[in-house]
C-alpha cells in the first residue's frame, strides 16, 4: 500500500508571487485526481508536530522566534524566505506529516509513503530558516524513525539544491547517512565532495555535485555506481528521500536537465534499495519543483514508480547537450564516484 499525506491547510502558507506558492500544490493535486491515482492511494490522517518533536532537530529559541514572528503577522527571514501569519501552523503540520509517515513505515502499516507537504524543509538548519524552508521535515522524519525503532536512517536528496540544513543537522552523527545530488556551483554554495562529516559522522555524508545541464543518464550512473552500493554498505532501517523536482529541465530556478522519466527511474532504484536493505521502507518528502507542468508530471511518475506501474506519459527531451559540457559533467561525476568509492571502500 502506498500512502499519501496531504492537507488543504498546506495551501495557506506563502504569497502568490513567490516561486514556492500554493499554486504548485494545486496543480499536483489536480493532476493526481484527474488521472485517478488520488483515489488509489492510502490517505493517512496526521496532526501537527509538537514543539518537543520539532526540538529534536531545531533550537528552542528558534522555534519560539518563528512562532512569535508569525503571531505578529510574519516577516522576512532572509532574502528568499518570507513567513506569513499562517506559516508556523503550516510548517508544524508539514513536520507532523513527516513524523506520521515515518511511524507508519517503521510499524509496517504501509509499503511506501509520500508526504505532499509545504513549506519545504531541507535548507532549514538547527536555528535558521532559509531557502524557502522553516522546519526541516526530512530531518524530523529521520528522528521520528529512530524513535520508532530504527537504528540507522539513510536520506537521499535529489533536489537541485544542496540540502545544507539536513547536512548540518546530522554532520556530527553516524546513525544518519546523508547523500545529496545537486547542481554546483549554485545556491546555497555548500555540498562539495570533501564535506564528508566529522566526529562520529565522519564518512556519513556523501555529496555528488554536478554541473548545469546534467541529465538522466548522469543521475542514473551516480545511483548505480555510488548511491546504491553506499546504501547497501550502510544498511539502513529506512530510506527517506528529499524529493525535489527542480532538477527538471523546464524548472525556472535551476540549470539541470532531468526529465520526469529520470525521476521515475530514481524512485525505482530507491525502492529496490529499500527492498534489499530495509524491508522496503521508503518515505518521500516533497522539497522543490517550480514549473507548473513539470512538477505534477514528475510527482505522478513518482507515484507510478511506487505503485509498480509503467510511465503513462513520456517526458519531452531537454535540448541537446554540447560535447564539451558532456565531458565536463562526466569529469565531475568521475571524480565524485571515484573519491567516495575509495573512501568508503566500496567493492
ZAMI-414480 format. One line per 10 residues: number of its first residue (from 0); their letters; for each residue x, y, z of N, C-alpha, C. Coordinates in pm, whole numbers, plus 50000, padded with zeros to 5 digits. Last residue first. Example, Ala and Ser with C-alpha at 12.3 -4.5 7.8 and 13.67 -1.06 7.14 Angstrom:
<nodes>
1> SA> 51285,49775,50708,51367,49894,50714,51290,50003,50787; 51319,49431,50780,51230,49550,50780,51320,49670,50780;
</nodes>
This chain:
<nodes>
346> XXXXXXXXXX> 53316,49795,49707,53362,49699,49607,53287,49722,49473; 53413,50079,49885,53306,50006,49820,53363,49916,49711; 53549,50244,50068,53596,50108,50041,53484,50021,49982; 53497,50506,50100,53405,50414,50167,53444,50268,50149; 53702,50613,49941,53693,50649,50082,53607,50549,50160; 53642,50507,49690,53770,50477,49754,53763,50503,49904; 53390,50617,49647,53405,50472,49649,53535,50431,49717; 53450,50895,49650,53367,50835,49754,53381,50684,49761; 53620,50916,49421,53662,50963,49554,53582,50896,49664; 53463,50813,49210,53591,50752,49245,53633,50788,49386;
336> XXXXXXXXXX> 53240,50992,49212,53222,50847,49229,53351,50781,49276; 53363,51245,49172,53281,51217,49291,53269,51068,49316; 53503,51207,48926,53573,51246,49048,53493,51211,49173; 53296,51143,48748,53407,51050,48770,53477,51080,48902; 53147,51382,48761,53090,51256,48809,53198,51153,48837; 53322,51568,48648,53268,51588,48784,53223,51455,48842; 53348,51445,48396,53465,51465,48480,53424,51485,48627; 53090,51458,48298,53148,51327,48325,53273,51337,48412; 53069,51736,48264,52981,51666,48358,53040,51531,48396; 53262,51775,48063,53277,51839,48194,53192,51768,48299;
326> XXXXXXXXXX> 53148,51634,47851,53278,51592,47904,53299,51649,48044; 52920,51790,47810,52907,51648,47846,53036,51595,47907; 53035,52027,47729,52967,52023,47858,52947,51879,47904; 53135,51944,47482,53228,51996,47584,53164,51994,47722; 52901,51865,47341,53003,51767,47378,53099,51816,47486; 52591,51991,47460,52714,52018,47387,52822,51920,47433; 52286,51826,47441,52398,51860,47528,52523,51878,47443; 51969,51947,47321,52091,51866,47307,52204,51918,47394; 51702,52011,47562,51785,52049,47447,51912,51965,47440; 51515,51725,47689,51580,51856,47701,51661,51888,47577;
316> XXXXXXXXXX> 51217,51571,47562,51361,51567,47583,51416,51707,47600; 50911,51521,47744,50987,51577,47633,51135,51573,47666; 50819,51206,47895,50851,51347,47901,50920,51393,47772; 50543,50981,47852,50686,51013,47846,50709,51164,47840; 50298,50887,48055,50325,50993,47958,50474,51023,47956; 50301,50668,48224,50187,50690,48135,50220,50786,48022; 50530,50421,48316,50507,50563,48292,50394,50579,48193; 50395,50130,48488,50477,50199,48387,50441,50347,48377; 50394,50063,48845,50327,50078,48716,50416,50152,48617; 50448,50047,49116,50496,49942,49027,50432,49945,48890;
306> XXXXXXXXXX> 50391,50250,49283,50285,50153,49263,50326,50038,49171; 50621,50403,49258,50593,50341,49387,50487,50232,49375; 50588,50490,48992,50701,50407,49029,50674,50333,49159; 50359,50647,49023,50354,50530,48935,50469,50434,48967; 50461,50848,49190,50359,50757,49241,50347,50631,49155; 50640,50963,49004,50688,50910,49131,50588,50810,49188; 50470,51055,48806,50562,50945,48775,50621,50883,48901; 50347,51263,48954,50269,51150,48904,50359,51031,48873; 50569,51429,48986,50509,51367,49104,50422,51248,49063; 50608,51501,48717,50714,51432,48790,50660,51362,48915;
296> XXXXXXXXXX> 50369,51634,48661,50407,51517,48582,50511,51435,48658; 50379,51851,48844,50277,51747,48857,50307,51621,48778; 50627,51980,48740,50613,51930,48877,50503,51825,48888; 50584,52062,48473,50683,51958,48502,50663,51898,48642; 50393,52263,48498,50362,52144,48420,50457,52029,48455; 50501,52456,48661,50366,52412,48691,50315,52301,48599; 50807,52440,48817,50743,52451,48687,50606,52384,48698; 50927,52390,49062,50856,52516,49045,50797,52538,48906; 51059,52227,49323,50992,52196,49197,50896,52308,49165; 51159,52094,49650,51136,52194,49547,51067,52140,49423;
286> XXXXXXXXXX> 51021,51850,49838,51103,51970,49857,51067,52070,49745; 50828,51598,49991,50843,51695,49884,50931,51812,49927; 50954,51295,50088,50902,51421,50138,50931,51528,50033; 50910,50944,50111,50949,51061,50032,50881,51185,50088; 51027,50637,50238,50946,50756,50258,50999,50872,50177; 51030,50296,50254,51072,50410,50172,50975,50525,50193; 51104,49978,50335,51060,50104,50398,51118,50224,50321; 51180,49725,50248,51101,49809,50159,51060,49942,50216; 51351,49613,50431,51215,49559,50420,51122,49651,50341; 51604,49730,50381,51523,49769,50497,51376,49731,50483;
276> XXXXXXXXXX> 51753,49637,50156,51821,49673,50280,51730,49691,50400; 51598,49572,49934,51718,49493,49961,51775,49518,50100; 51400,49764,49934,51361,49623,49942,51479,49535,49980; 51556,49992,49901,51480,49973,50025,51439,49828,50042; 51649,49952,49640,51744,49955,49752,51674,49932,49885; 51405,49971,49505,51479,49845,49502,51582,49840,49614; 51347,50241,49557,51256,50136,49603,51327,50000,49607; 51556,50367,49425,51542,50384,49570,51455,50273,49628; 51493,50291,49166,51618,50246,49224,51617,50260,49376; 51245,50423,49137,51251,50278,49125,51380,50223,49187;
266> XXXXXXXXXX> 51332,50687,49162,51244,50633,49265,51242,50480,49258; 51483,50710,48928,51548,50723,49058,51462,50663,49169; 51285,50676,48730,51394,50580,48741,51463,50588,48876; 51126,50905,48775,51068,50771,48785,51178,50667,48808; 51312,51102,48709,51264,51092,48846,51201,50955,48871; 51337,51048,48433,51452,51033,48522,51411,51023,48667; 51084,51118,48343,51127,50979,48333,51246,50953,48426; 51094,51389,48370,51004,51315,48459,51036,51166,48456; 51445,51474,48338,51309,51462,48288,51224,51389,48392; 51709,51715,48404,51641,51588,48421,51503,51591,48356;
256> XXXXXXXXXX> 51901,51926,48390,51823,51885,48272,51763,51746,48286; 51969,52232,48578,51985,52091,48549,51887,52049,48440; 51944,52494,48664,52001,52470,48533,52027,52325,48501; 51656,52659,48820,51782,52585,48819,51828,52557,48677; 51411,52785,48807,51506,52831,48908,51642,52764,48900; 51225,52680,48627,51276,52816,48605,51387,52859,48699; 51246,52358,48478,51232,52437,48600,51295,52575,48584; 51282,52190,48265,51194,52306,48245,51189,52399,48366; 51439,51982,48358,51497,52074,48260,51411,52196,48234; 51436,51931,48712,51375,51912,48581,51423,52019,48484;
246> XXXXXXXXXX> 51517,51986,48962,51623,51946,48868,51568,51919,48729; 51301,52028,49118,51353,52146,49048,51477,52113,48965; 51190,51840,49278,51176,51821,49134,51223,51943,49054; 51295,51666,49564,51282,51795,49498,51283,51777,49347; 51257,51475,49812,51215,51467,49672,51189,51607,49617; 51450,51323,50013,51414,51464,49994,51386,51480,49845; 51363,51009,50127,51403,51085,50009,51358,51229,50023; 51478,50755,50345,51397,50874,50325,51452,50952,50206; 51475,50423,50437,51532,50520,50344,51432,50633,50326; 51553,50232,50727,51455,50305,50649,51530,50400,50557;
236> XXXXXXXXXX> 51770,50111,50828,51641,50051,50864,51526,50119,50789; 52065,50071,50615,51967,50148,50692,51844,50065,50728; 52342,49990,50533,52241,49903,50594,52138,49977,50676; 52578,50076,50412,52533,50142,50535,52430,50056,50608; 52597,49920,50181,52704,49912,50281,52659,49970,50415; 52365,50001,50046,52382,49861,50084,52487,49847,50194; 52424,50270,50001,52308,50232,50082,52322,50088,50132; 52644,50242,49832,52661,50307,49963,52545,50274,50055; 52536,50117,49602,52635,50046,49685,52652,50108,49823; 52354,50335,49528,52305,50201,49563,52408,50122,49644;
226> XXXXXXXXXX> 52541,50547,49482,52435,50557,49583,52385,50420,49625; 52735,50452,49282,52771,50504,49413,52658,50495,49515; 52645,50341,49044,52784,50321,49080,52820,50367,49221; 52368,50404,49026,52416,50267,49005,52555,50244,49062; 52356,50684,49079,52282,50587,49159,52345,50448,49148; 52521,50785,48878,52552,50813,49018,52481,50714,49111; 52381,50699,48650,52514,50644,48678,52553,50667,48824; 52151,50852,48673,52141,50706,48675,52275,50644,48709; 52256,51108,48642,52199,51070,48771,52188,50918,48783; 52329,51084,48375,52431,51113,48476,52381,51075,48616;
216> XXXXXXXXXX> 52090,51039,48241,52193,50936,48236,52303,50959,48339; 51941,51279,48293,51901,51149,48347,52015,51049,48351; 52194,51541,48328,52064,51486,48293,52046,51343,48341; 52337,51865,48362,52341,51722,48393,52201,51665,48376; 52310,52137,48335,52276,52053,48219,52297,51904,48242; 52563,52233,48568,52440,52259,48494,52432,52169,48372; 52750,51970,48741,52733,52097,48671,52594,52111,48609; 52707,51830,49069,52710,51815,48923,52687,51948,48855; 52815,51673,49367,52785,51797,49296,52803,51780,49146; 52738,51469,49587,52765,51446,49445,52727,51573,49369;
206> XXXXXXXXXX> 52834,51381,49913,52787,51484,49822,52832,51454,49679; 52767,51210,50190,52814,51186,50053,52752,51291,49963; 52839,51148,50523,52787,51246,50429,52850,51221,50293; 52972,50975,50685,52828,50958,50672,52761,51067,50590; 53239,51025,50734,53206,50928,50632,53057,50909,50607; 53188,51109,51062,53289,51104,50956,53256,50991,50859; 53022,51124,51279,52962,51132,51147,53062,51128,51033; 53174,51138,51502,53108,51011,51476,53044,51007,51338; 53367,51381,51341,53347,51307,51465,53280,51173,51433; 53203,51479,51032,53311,51486,51132,53271,51405,51254;
196> XXXXXXXXXX> 53145,51476,50673,53109,51454,50812,53230,51459,50904; 53235,51546,50424,53202,51404,50446,53157,51374,50588; 53313,51742,50181,53230,51755,50300,53173,51616,50331; 53437,51699,49938,53517,51680,50059,53440,51708,50188; 53251,51763,49744,53284,51622,49764,53359,51599,49894; 53025,52018,49872,53140,51972,49795,53173,51826,49829; 52806,52161,49983,52788,52030,49923,52902,51986,49834; 52712,52509,49926,52770,52400,50004,52757,52269,49925; 52568,52695,49787,52713,52703,49781,52785,52598,49863; 52297,52651,49780,52347,52750,49876,52499,52759,49881;
186> XXXXXXXXXX> 52321,52786,49453,52273,52804,49589,52256,52666,49655; 52605,52649,49272,52469,52702,49280,52433,52720,49426; 52836,52488,49055,52809,52581,49165,52667,52637,49157; 52601,52228,49103,52713,52303,49159,52796,52363,49045; 52303,52057,49191,52375,52142,49096,52485,52219,49168; 52318,51733,49352,52274,51871,49339,52359,51946,49237; 52253,51469,49567,52284,51502,49427,52234,51644,49404; 52353,51354,49882,52290,51461,49805,52345,51467,49664; 52299,51163,50166,52352,51162,50030,52278,51268,49950; 52364,51080,50495,52305,51183,50408,52377,51182,50274;
176> XXXXXXXXXX> 52286,50854,50743,52363,50872,50621,52292,50975,50535; 52285,50853,51084,52210,50901,50968,52307,50924,50853; 52457,50780,51280,52336,50698,51266,52249,50743,51149; 52672,50945,51321,52692,50830,51235,52569,50746,51214; 52702,51304,51323,52641,51180,51369,52660,51066,51269; 52761,51557,51246,52844,51500,51352,52799,51361,51394; 52569,51621,51058,52708,51617,51016,52800,51551,51119; 52296,51659,51078,52349,51524,51102,52499,51511,51077; 52252,51932,51031,52190,51868,51147,52257,51735,51180; 52386,51985,50788,52429,52049,50913,52378,51972,51036;
166> XXXXXXXXXX> 52230,51842,50604,52370,51806,50628,52418,51860,50761; 51992,51988,50623,51994,51846,50660,52137,51801,50688; 52081,52239,50528,52025,52224,50661,52030,52080,50709; 52165,52190,50265,52264,52230,50366,52212,52218,50508; 52103,52020,50021,52029,52032,50147,52121,52066,50263; 52160,52181,49713,52215,52103,49824,52135,52128,49951; 51906,52174,49465,51988,52249,49560,52040,52158,49670; 51749,51991,49334,51858,52055,49259,51954,52132,49349; 51691,51692,49527,51658,51831,49493,51778,51895,49423; 51752,51443,49616,51776,51471,49475,51720,51606,49431;
156> XXXXXXXXXX> 51885,51292,49886,51829,51421,49849,51858,51447,49702; 51838,51033,50107,51888,51067,49974,51812,51190,49926; 51919,50912,50418,51847,51018,50348,51915,51041,50214; 51888,50636,50633,51953,50695,50516,51861,50799,50454; 51938,50545,50968,51849,50605,50870,51932,50662,50755; 51952,50302,51218,52025,50370,51113,51924,50418,51007; 51767,50207,51393,51898,50240,51449,51984,50315,51347; 51416,50244,51451,51530,50238,51361,51659,50266,51438; 51214,50287,51645,51283,50160,51639,51399,50149,51542; 51102,50537,51664,51011,50424,51644,51085,50294,51610;
146> XXXXXXXXXX> 51311,50715,51679,51227,50698,51797,51136,50576,51786; 51401,50696,51418,51488,50649,51525,51408,50628,51654; 51184,50820,51291,51215,50680,51262,51304,50620,51371; 51215,51078,51394,51097,51000,51429,51122,50852,51404; 51452,51155,51271,51449,51141,51417,51328,51059,51461; 51355,51160,51007,51464,51071,51044,51467,51048,51195; 51163,51364,51027,51121,51227,50994,51228,51126,51032; 51331,51580,51075,51234,51542,51178,51186,51399,51154; 51459,51582,50827,51537,51558,50948,51447,51517,51064; 51250,51642,50657,51314,51511,50644,51400,51480,50766;
136> XXXXXXXXXX> 51176,51905,50748,51083,51792,50753,51153,51657,50747; 51290,52152,50922,51348,52052,50834,51269,51922,50842; 51109,52456,50896,51145,52338,50976,51189,52229,50880; 51153,52636,50668,51139,52681,50806,51174,52571,50906; 51260,52745,50341,51239,52638,50439,51239,52693,50582; 51343,52915,50142,51200,52880,50144,51164,52784,50256; 51615,52959,50226,51583,52887,50104,51441,52835,50097; 51582,52934,50585,51649,52983,50464,51599,52900,50345; 51597,52968,50937,51516,52946,50817,51592,53003,50698; 51788,52831,51197,51781,52928,51089,51688,52880,50977;
126> XXXXXXXXXX> 51892,52643,51372,51837,52767,51427,51817,52874,51320; 51956,52416,51223,51912,52400,51362,51847,52526,51417; 51823,52498,50895,51923,52449,50989,51870,52443,51130; 51654,52429,50602,51639,52479,50740,51742,52414,50831; 51666,52307,50358,51762,52415,50384,51757,52464,50529; 51459,52120,50351,51596,52071,50361,51702,52180,50375; 51174,52180,50343,51250,52184,50468,51400,52169,50462; 50876,52351,50212,50983,52251,50210,51073,52268,50331; 50556,52426,50377,50678,52461,50306,50781,52348,50308; 50417,52131,50228,50488,52256,50214,50465,52335,50341;
116> XXXXXXXXXX> 50387,51792,50114,50383,51895,50217,50455,52021,50168; 50316,51498,50064,50296,51615,49978,50276,51735,50070; 50497,51232,50138,50443,51348,50207,50436,51465,50109; 50448,50905,50066,50492,51030,50004,50420,51144,50075; 50551,50577,50148,50473,50696,50183,50535,50818,50116; 50508,50222,50126,50580,50344,50093,50490,50462,50127; 50361,50034,50265,50482,49992,50195,50571,50111,50160; 50234,50066,50601,50232,50099,50459,50363,50052,50397; 50285,49957,50848,50146,49984,50812,50129,50019,50665; 50526,49908,50972,50483,49819,50867,50340,49839,50822;
106> XXXXXXXXXX> 50631,50084,51149,50537,49986,51204,50485,49889,51098; 50780,50246,50981,50851,50164,51079,50760,50056,51139; 50571,50369,50836,50670,50285,50769,50740,50192,50868; 50441,50514,51034,50367,50415,50958,50462,50318,50887; 50651,50686,51119,50593,50588,51211,50521,50477,51135; 50691,50839,50888,50800,50758,50942,50746,50650,51036; 50438,50962,50865,50486,50873,50759,50597,50782,50812; 50436,51118,51098,50335,51012,51079,50380,50912,50974; 50646,51295,51040,50655,51205,51155,50558,51088,51139; 50540,51429,50821,50665,51355,50806,50684,51256,50920;
96> XXXXXXXXXX> 50320,51557,50935,50300,51457,50829,50423,51369,50815; 50456,51732,51106,50370,51627,51161,50342,51518,51060; 50574,51906,50926,50660,51819,51007,50579,51704,51067; 50338,52024,50835,50425,51953,50742,50518,51858,50816; 50250,52146,51073,50170,52039,51014,50253,51958,50914; 50445,52339,51110,50428,52236,51213,50349,52117,51157; 50391,52492,50883,50520,52422,50893,50515,52314,51000; 50138,52594,50950,50151,52507,50834,50282,52427,50841; 50198,52749,51178,50099,52641,51186,50117,52541,51071; 50383,52932,51067,50420,52845,51179,50328,52725,51187;
86> XXXXXXXXXX> 50234,53065,50859,50350,52980,50830,50384,52885,50944; 50027,53246,50881,49992,53103,50886,50115,53010,50882; 50137,53495,50852,50070,53465,50977,50043,53315,50993; 50445,53414,50680,50317,53483,50693,50254,53445,50827; 50787,53455,50602,50684,53393,50683,50559,53480,50683; 51003,53407,50337,50910,53502,50399,50800,53427,50472; 51303,53393,50195,51221,53315,50286,51132,53408,50368; 51493,53530,50051,51401,53442,49978,51294,53379,50065; 51647,53680,50226,51601,53744,50103,51496,53662,50028; 51504,53575,50540,51618,53606,50455,51562,53661,50324;
76> XXXXXXXXXX> 51271,53630,50673,51380,53570,50749,51510,53571,50672; 51016,53875,50678,51125,53811,50604,51228,53754,50699; 50701,53797,50842,50810,53884,50801,50919,53804,50732; 50405,53787,51059,50506,53735,50968,50613,53837,50934; 50219,53851,51251,50185,53878,51112,50287,53831,51011; 50275,53768,51504,50275,53912,51481,50247,53950,51336; 50286,53498,51472,50175,53553,51550,50163,53703,51532; 50530,53482,51340,50406,53455,51266,50285,53509,51341; 50704,53545,51551,50705,53624,51428,50576,53606,51351; 50650,53342,51734,50615,53480,51768,50612,53570,51645;
66> XXXXXXXXXX> 50745,53116,51589,50607,53122,51638,50564,53265,51665; 51013,53186,51555,50927,53172,51438,50780,53179,51479; 51100,53188,51827,51110,53309,51742,51016,53301,51623; 51058,52924,51905,50983,53032,51970,50984,53159,51885; 51248,52801,51742,51108,52762,51732,51019,52873,51790; 51481,52923,51840,51441,52944,51701,51293,52910,51682; 51495,52830,52100,51478,52974,52079,51438,53005,51936; 51532,52549,52065,51408,52603,52123,51387,52752,52095; 51666,52438,51753,51687,52501,51883,51557,52562,51936; 51574,52125,51598,51583,52272,51597,51596,52325,51740;
56> XXXXXXXXXX> 51545,51852,51627,51645,51899,51531,51663,52051,51530; 51368,51810,51834,51466,51705,51805,51577,51758,51716; 51184,52014,51834,51307,52034,51910,51407,51921,51896; 50971,51900,51715,51050,51993,51635,51185,52018,51702; 50887,51759,51946,50932,51686,51827,51013,51776,51735; 50813,51969,52119,50917,51875,52158,50973,51801,52037; 50603,52082,51979,50726,52161,51997,50842,52070,52037; 50463,51832,51759,50470,51906,51885,50599,51987,51889; 50320,51854,51429,50424,51811,51522,50413,51890,51651; 49966,51824,51360,50093,51898,51365,50193,51832,51458;
46> XXXXXXXXXX> 49840,51504,51241,49828,51635,51302,49962,51706,51302; 49688,51286,50999,49801,51332,51080,49769,51469,51137; 49578,51006,50809,49547,51121,50893,49671,51158,50975; 49666,50903,50482,49683,50891,50626,49645,51020,50696; 49529,50750,50218,49548,50885,50271,49549,50878,50424; 49650,50541,49985,49602,50540,50122,49633,50676,50185; 49539,50576,49645,49639,50592,49749,49572,50582,49886; 49351,50586,49454,49416,50456,49472,49521,50459,49584; 49267,50841,49418,49175,50750,49486,49236,50613,49511; 49482,50951,49271,49448,51001,49405,49364,50900,49484;
36> XXXXXXXXXX> 49483,50851,49013,49580,50800,49110,49540,50835,49253; 49318,50966,48826,49266,50854,48903,49361,50799,49007; 49388,51194,48698,49438,51069,48641,49389,50946,48716; 49275,51390,48860,49224,51374,48724,49272,51244,48659; 49429,51371,49094,49286,51342,49097,49233,51313,48957; 49681,51443,49005,49663,51313,49067,49516,51274,49072; 49626,51705,48911,49670,51600,48819,49647,51461,48878; 49547,51838,49147,49456,51829,49033,49496,51716,48940; 49784,51823,49297,49665,51751,49343,49565,51735,49229; 49949,51988,49133,49985,51850,49163,49861,51769,49203;
26> XXXXXXXXXX> 49820,52233,49133,49833,52162,49005,49873,52016,49027; 49836,52302,49406,49706,52285,49343,49716,52205,49213; 50107,52338,49445,50039,52225,49507,49906,52197,49442; 50158,52568,49307,50234,52449,49270,50173,52323,49332; 49998,52752,49441,49958,52707,49308,50032,52580,49267; 50124,52832,49672,50020,52730,49683,49982,52674,49547; 50478,52871,49592,50342,52918,49616,50244,52801,49627; 50764,52945,49558,50712,52835,49640,50571,52874,49686; 50791,53192,49424,50804,53065,49350,50747,52946,49426; 50536,53434,49510,50659,53362,49546,50669,53234,49464;
16> XXXXXXXXXX> 50295,53551,49469,50404,53593,49381,50533,53514,49404; 50126,53459,49670,50105,53413,49532,50217,53448,49437; 50295,53348,49967,50244,53457,49886,50228,53411,49741; 50234,53131,50258,50305,53190,50145,50230,53301,50073; 49993,52879,50352,50120,52949,50372,50166,53018,50244; 49770,52736,50274,49750,52862,50345,49878,52943,50363; 49796,52488,50167,49778,52598,50071,49777,52734,50140; 49797,52314,50375,49927,52346,50316,49917,52459,50214; 49535,52260,50429,49596,52371,50502,49734,52407,50448; 49472,52027,50294,49449,52155,50226,49507,52275,50300;
6> XXXXXXX> 49722,51779,50325,49616,51853,50393,49596,51986,50321; 49861,51453,50285,49831,51586,50231,49720,51647,50314; 50029,51172,50215,49996,51259,50328,49983,51402,50277; 49972,50852,50092,49991,50993,50058,49948,51075,50179; 50107,50522,50063,50037,50627,50137,50069,50765,50082; 50056,50219,49911,50130,50344,49902,50047,50454,49967; 50084,49880,50000,50000,50000,50000,50089,50126,50000;
</nodes>
